């Protein structure tokens, strides 16, 4: 398959991955502002041989765990390849699990993934990103999606995800299309991790919407500024 990369600046992806894996420890995570996060990732078509692919997948998983995070796409470590890993043990209280549909998501490798919404349901919650450290914002996403992909063995994946797992696979697949969660986020909701811990750690974002002045799906517009004292409240 033809590469979409600029031939004047490109190098074989196998060489890039080999160089990354030559260093011990977690892979360096690329931060917002790097062009690799804004490009369409190259579809996987055998650019990495099976052995190198397995080593790269293991490194992505180790890096995701070390961060820590629940998903990591290849562009986030500087590799413009349509590949991501996801895994969420979902160590959250029952009220959060119920409100957000945050159930465990076993480790998965997504090769050339794409998704489409199932039904009209939407879910609005705060989320963050390892490539945008220190910040979170509210994103309205499909509550249920159908994901098609391949696994690391080249076997087809065609699966419906709901709740928080649906949010994770949407977030990681968006990375492969050159999109950050901030592109879909409600601007007025942008909050530091400290603010999230101190004020907006409730299972649902209604209090944040009222205080920060943004609208949730199916709700009346919130005031642009809080009219009464709000009690303080990341995934």
Buried (B, 14 or more C-beta within 10 A) or exposed (E): EEBEBEEEEEEEBBEBBBEBBEEEEBBEBBEEEEEBBBBBBBBBEEBBEEEBBBBBBEBBBBBBBEBEBBBBBBBBBBBBBBBBBBBBEBEBEEEBBEBBBBBEBEEBBBBBBBBEBBEEEBBBBBBBBBBBEEBBBBBBBBBBBBBBBBEBEEEEBEBEBBBBBBBBBBBBBBBBBBBBBBEBBBEBBBBEEEBBEEBBBBBBBBBBBBBBBBBBEEEEEBBEEEEEEBEEBBB
